[in-house]
Amino acid sequence: MFVCLCTGATSEMVADVVATGAVTSKQVAAACGAGADCGRCRHTLRAIIAAGTTENLHALPNRRANAAEEKAAFGRMTCTGGCDSDCQHAAMVNTAVG
């Protein structure tokens, strides 16, 4: 599964980095890029680090199952410069839906 959409890093890539000794999200970011951009994946990165091995990935939270709830809770990503959600600026904020 994709963990970081900014870099295209998968859970397997992150688990491999963790298996080589990474114990923080900053170390994972330095090794494969995951978590270095917007930061939305850092919670999942920490869960993979805690799981420690590829065999324990089934214990990770199912983000796809909660996608609708997450979208409702966080709203739409909006650039602080007025761009749309596909903007590449770092200054993105969540806006409420509704």
N, C-alpha and C positions, 0 to 999 in steps of 0.2 A: 504494500500500500504506500501511496505517496505520503510523506510526512511534511515536507517543505515544498510548497508549490512555487515559491520564489526561485528555488534552485533545482527543483525536480528530484530532490533526494528522497529515497525510499526508506522504509523501515529496515529493510535488509542492509542497505548501505550504512545506516546509522548503527545498527547492531554490530556490523563488522568493525566500525570505528571504535565502538565500546569494547569489543572483544580484544582490540589491540591496546587497550589501556585508558581510553578517554573516560573521565569520571565527572566532567562538568559539561554543561551545554556550550560553554565557550570553547572547550577543547574539541567538541564535536564540530562546532562552526569552523574552527581553524582547519580541521582535517577534511571535511566534505562540504562545507558551506551552509549546511542546514542550520537555521536559527540566526544567521548573520544579517538578514535583511529586516523584514517587518516584525518578526518575533512571535507571530501567532502560533508557531509550532513548538515553542520552547517548553510548554507543558507536556506535550507528547514526547519531546526529546528527553525530558527528565524522567518520564515513565519508562522509556526504553533503557535509559541508563540504570534505573532502579531494577528493571527486570534482569539486566545484565547479560542475557544470552538470547540468541535467536529462538531457542526452544520455548522461552517464556513470553513470546510476543502475543500469544493468544490471550494473555491476561491484561493487555492494554485496553484502554477505553475505546469503545466503538464510536469513533467520531462521526461516521456516516449515519448511524442510527439516530444521532442527536443533531443532525444538520439542520432540520427544520426548526427545532427549538433554539439552536444557536443563532440562526438567522433572525428569528423573531426577537431574541434577547439583545442581539448586538446591532441589528439594523443593517444599513448599507454603508460600506466603506466610502467615504467621501474625502477627496483631497482638500486640504485647507486652502489651496490656491483656486478652488472652484472647478477643478477638472472632474471627470467622471470616475467610476470605480476601476477603470483600466489604466489609470494614471500611474506613472512610474516614480512619482515624487515620494520622498520618505515621510512627508508630513501628512499622513492619512489619519483620519479620526472616524470613529463609529458614530453614526447618527441614528436616532430612534426611528423605528418604523411606525407609521400610523399617523 
